[in-house]
Amino acid sequence: MVAAALPHYWKRSQLSLGVRPTPRVMEGETVKPLLLFLSGCILPGVGGAVGSIVGHRFGTSGLWGGGVAGGLLGSVAVAWMATRAGWIPAARRTGTALGTAVGFLVAAAIATNTLSSPVGPILSTLVAGAGAVVGSRQFGSRPAA
């Protein structure tokens, strides 16, 4: 029967009238990507700030290098934390870390080129969070062909 394969939120009476209900959002379905996005915005930035503070001891190049290294470590921390919290499956940890790292590097490039205004550096943090979400969706384990 076709009705047996339907999602649980579709009622037979609606289908007999030709009405296809809009799927309801399951609990936690939107919360997990939102939490991943927020942690992807915050943790690499905090890592970059701490890395810059530590790297400042070694001069200007240490400041920049420490900031990038700290941000990349923060990107790995996002993937690790998301896996531990159950926001992503363990098979998507690497993709999430890569997506967040690429997003952080793009955000760092945007921030350094828009230092004359506070808007650019602040909004660039959204790129790292978007990278985390895209990485968790795009780069995961795929079944062998």
N, C-alpha and C positions, 0 to 999 in steps of 0.2 A: 504494500500500500504506500502511496505517496505521503499520506498524513503521518505515518510512523517516522519518516525521515525528517520531518519538520522540526524547527527549533521549538523548545518548550513554551515559548511565549506567544506562539501563534495558535489561535483557537480555531477549531474546525468551523465554527459558525461564521467566523470572519471570512474564511476561505470559500465557504459555500456562497457567500454574497459577492465574491470577486474582490474582496478588500484585502490588500496585503498590508499588515501593520508595520509600522516602523520599528526596527529592533530597539529594545530598551538597552540602555547602557548597564552592563553588569557591574556590581559593586567592585571597586578597585580597578576597573578597566581604564579609567581616565586618571586615577590618582597616581598610579605607578609611573606613567610617562611624565606626569607633571613633577613628581618628586625627583625623577631622574634628570629632568630639565633643570630644576632649581639647584640640585647638587652639582650638575655640570656647569652651571653659571658661577657657583660660589667656590667650590673646592679648588679648581685650577687657579682662580684669582688669589685665593688665600695662599696657595702654594707658591705662586709667583711673587707675592709680597714678601713672604718669609724667605724665599730664595734670594730675593734682592737684598734683604737686610743682611743675610749671612754673606752673600757675595760682595757686598760693599766693602768688606774688610780687605778685599784683593783689588780694589780700585774700580775704575769705570767699567772695564771689560768684565770684571767679576760681578759687578752689579747686574749687567745685562745677562751674562751667562747664568748667574744664579737665579735670576727671575725666570728665564726660560726653563732651566732644569727643574726649578720648584713647580712651575706650572705643569710641566710634563709629569712630574711625580703626582701632582694633584689630579691629573687626568687618569692615571692608573688607580688612584685612590677612589675616584668616582666609580669605576668599573668594579673594583673590589667590594665597595660598600653596597652597590646596587645588587650584586650577586648575593652577598650576605643577607641583605634585607629581603630578598626574594622578588625584587622588582624586575630582574631579568634572569633568564636561565643561565646556568654556568657556561653553556656552549656559546653564548653571545658576549662573554666577558671581554675577549680580545677585540672584537669589533667595536664594542662600546669604548674601550680604552683608545683604540685608533681614531674613532670618530671624535672623541673628546679632545685628543691630542691635536688632531688637524684643526678642529674648531678653535682650540686655544692658540695655535700658531697664527691662524688667520686673525683672531681677535687681537693678538699682540701686535701684528702688523698694522691693523686698523688703529689701534690705540696709540702706537708710536707716531703715526702719521697725522693724527688729529689731536695732538696735545694742546693746541692753542684754544681748544674749547672743551669744556667738561662733558659735553654730550657724546662725542665720539668714543672716548674711553669707557664711559658708563654703558653705552648701548652695545659696545663691542663684546661685552661679557655674555650677551645673549647668543653670540655665535658659538661659543664653547658649549653652552647648554643644548643648542640645536644640534651640534655635532654629536653630542652624547646620544640624543634620541635617534638621529639618523643612523649612527653607527650601530645602535642596538637593534635596529630594524633591518639594515642592509647586510651587515657582515656577520653572519652566524654560521653555524655548521649546517651544511646542506647534505641531503642524502646523496650517496654515490650513484652515478648514472649507469 
